[in-house]
Amino acid sequence: MLELLIKSFLISYSGAVMPGSLLTYTIDKSIRNGAKSGLLISLGHSLLEFFLVLLILLGLAEYLGTGLAQAIIGLIGGILLVFMGSTMIKDAFLGRVSIDIKDSGSSKKGNMLIGGAVISASNPYFILWWAAVGLGLVTTAYKTFGITGVIVFYTGHIFTDISWYCFISFLVGKSRRFISNRIYLGVIVFLGLCLIGFGLSFIYNSYSYFL
């Protein structure tokens, strides 16, 4: 059982530390709302993964790994990321964003929780990982230790996500008071461009499938 937990931890960390749209979103929200953002975002991310584990146990995960499913997810997710990135850039130029030194309100907390799940779901590679790698790991855990094994695997997996994004959020959130407004707006524009880049790559890959 301990071996399963360590295996889950190490494999999951190899994916969590890779840059992507969720990391970009976490940095953006941490600059705006502080160090607690990473916890809320990773909890939203973990909630989505909980439902994916249920789908695997129900035998439905294989459908998420099909080319058509990946293309549809990539197209919708890509459009969403382009929209979010464009909105970030527009808000930066219009002066609609600012660094909130005070604690986030309940509405912002709820938005980040949902945002963590939505940003994750918009990434076809995240879904593909669960339909391929995650499927094998959950299946092995279930066959070896039953539902207890699945719980241990899931616990180890989400611990890596939560610890990593909380670490990133802490670093960014605690240093934001030293960031000037001009630098802050520049970072927002850069992160917006990153989201647009991720979105366009998802759209391109999805478009290629339908050719």
C-alpha positions in Angstrom: 0.0 0.0 0.0 2.9 2.4 0.9 4.5 1.5 -2.5 1.3 2.5 -4.3 1.2 5.8 -2.4 4.8 6.6 -3.3 4.3 5.6 -6.9 1.2 7.8 -7.2 3.1 10.7 -5.6 6.1 10.5 -8.0 4.2 9.9 -11.2 1.7 12.7 -10.4 4.5 15.2 -9.5 6.1 14.6 -12.9 2.9 15.9 -14.5 2.1 18.6 -12.0 5.3 20.5 -12.3 5.0 20.8 -16.1 4.0 24.3 -17.3 0.5 24.6 -18.7 -2.7 26.6 -18.6 -3.5 25.7 -15.0 -0.1 27.0 -13.8 -0.6 30.2 -15.8 -4.0 30.6 -14.2 -2.6 30.0 -10.8 0.1 32.6 -11.2 -2.4 35.1 -12.4 -4.8 34.6 -9.5 -2.0 34.5 -7.0 -0.8 37.9 -8.1 -4.3 39.3 -7.9 -5.7 37.6 -4.8 -2.8 36.3 -2.8 -1.2 33.0 -1.5 -4.5 31.2 -0.8 -5.4 31.1 -4.5 -3.3 27.9 -5.1 -5.3 25.9 -2.6 -8.7 26.9 -4.0 -7.6 26.3 -7.6 -6.0 22.9 -6.8 -9.1 21.9 -4.9 -11.2 22.7 -8.0 -8.8 20.7 -10.1 -8.9 17.8 -7.6 -12.7 17.8 -7.6 -12.7 17.3 -11.4 -10.2 14.4 -11.0 -12.5 12.8 -8.4 -15.2 12.6 -11.1 -12.7 11.2 -13.6 -11.8 8.5 -11.2 -15.4 7.6 -10.8 -15.8 7.5 -14.6 -12.8 5.1 -14.7 -14.4 2.8 -12.1 -17.6 2.9 -14.1 -15.7 1.9 -17.3 -16.4 5.1 -19.2 -12.9 6.5 -19.3 -12.1 4.8 -22.6 -14.5 7.1 -24.4 -12.6 10.2 -23.3 -9.5 8.8 -25.0 -11.0 8.6 -28.4 -9.8 10.9 -31.2 -13.2 12.5 -31.6 -13.6 13.2 -27.8 -10.1 14.7 -27.7 -10.8 16.9 -30.7 -14.1 18.2 -29.3 -12.5 18.9 -25.9 -9.6 20.6 -27.5 -11.8 22.8 -29.7 -14.1 23.9 -26.9 -11.2 24.2 -24.4 -9.1 26.1 -26.9 -11.8 28.7 -27.6 -12.3 29.1 -23.8 -8.6 29.7 -23.2 -8.3 32.2 -26.1 -11.3 34.1 -24.7 -9.9 34.1 -21.1 -6.5 35.2 -22.4 -8.0 38.0 -24.5 -10.1 39.2 -21.6 -7.0 39.3 -19.4 -5.1 41.5 -21.9 -8.1 43.7 -22.5 -8.6 44.3 -18.8 -4.9 45.1 -18.3 -5.0 47.7 -21.0 -8.2 49.2 -19.7 -7.0 49.3 -16.1 -9.7 46.9 -14.9 -7.3 44.7 -12.9 -5.4 45.5 -9.7 -3.5 43.7 -7.0 -5.8 42.9 -4.1 -3.7 43.0 -0.9 -6.7 42.2 1.3 -8.1 38.6 1.6 -10.3 37.5 -1.3 -14.1 37.7 -0.8 -16.3 34.6 -0.9 -17.3 35.2 -4.5 -13.7 35.3 -5.6 -13.0 32.1 -3.7 -15.9 30.4 -5.4 -14.8 31.6 -8.8 -11.2 30.3 -8.3 -12.6 26.9 -7.2 -14.7 26.6 -10.3 -11.9 28.1 -12.4 -9.5 25.3 -11.3 -11.9 22.7 -12.6 -12.8 24.5 -15.8 -9.2 25.3 -16.8 -8.3 21.7 -16.2 -11.3 20.4 -18.2 -10.4 22.7 -21.1 -7.0 20.9 -21.5 -7.4 17.8 -23.8 -4.0 16.6 -22.7 -5.2 16.5 -19.1 -8.2 14.4 -20.1 -6.0 12.2 -22.3 -3.6 11.6 -19.4 -6.5 10.3 -17.3 -7.9 8.2 -20.1 -4.5 6.5 -20.7 -2.1 6.7 -17.7 -4.7 7.4 -15.1 -6.8 4.5 -16.3 -4.0 2.1 -15.9 -3.0 3.3 -12.5 -6.6 3.3 -11.1 -7.3 -0.1 -12.5 -4.1 -1.6 -11.0 -4.8 0.0 -7.7 -8.4 -1.4 -7.7 -7.3 -4.9 -8.7 -4.6 -5.0 -6.1 -6.2 -3.4 -3.1 -9.8 -2.8 -4.0 -11.5 0.5 -3.4 -9.0 1.2 -0.6 -6.2 1.2 -3.2 -8.1 3.7 -5.4 -8.5 6.0 -2.4 -4.8 5.7 -1.6 -3.9 6.4 -5.2 -6.3 9.4 -5.4 -5.0 10.8 -2.1 -1.4 10.6 -3.2 -2.3 12.1 -6.6 -4.2 15.2 -5.3 -1.6 15.8 -2.6 1.0 16.4 -5.3 -1.3 18.9 -7.1 -2.3 20.7 -4.0 1.3 20.9 -2.6 2.7 22.1 -5.9 0.2 24.8 -6.7 0.1 26.0 -3.0 3.9 26.3 -3.2 3.7 28.3 -6.4 0.9 30.4 -5.1 2.7 31.1 -1.8 5.8 32.3 -3.7 3.9 34.6 -6.0 1.4 35.8 -3.4 4.0 36.8 -0.8 6.1 38.7 -3.4 3.2 40.6 -5.1 3.5 43.6 -2.7 7.0 44.3 -4.2 5.6 44.4 -7.7 4.9 47.8 -9.3 1.6 48.3 -11.1 3.4 48.6 -14.5 5.2 45.3 -14.0 2.0 43.7 -12.7 0.1 44.7 -15.9 2.9 43.5 -18.0 2.8 40.1 -16.2 -1.0 39.9 -16.8 -0.5 40.6 -20.5 2.2 38.0 -20.7 0.0 35.4 -18.9 -2.9 36.3 -21.2 -0.7 35.7 -24.2 0.3 32.3 -22.8 -3.3 31.2 -22.4 -4.0 32.4 -26.0 -1.0 30.3 -27.1 -2.2 27.2 -25.3 -5.7 27.7 -26.7 -4.6 28.2 -30.3 -2.5 25.0 -30.1 -5.5 23.0 -28.8 -7.7 24.5 -31.6 -5.0 23.7 -34.2 -4.6 20.1 -33.1 -8.4 19.6 -33.0 -8.8 21.2 -36.5 -6.2 18.8 -37.8 -8.3 15.8 -36.6 -11.3 16.9 -38.7 -9.2 17.4 -41.9 
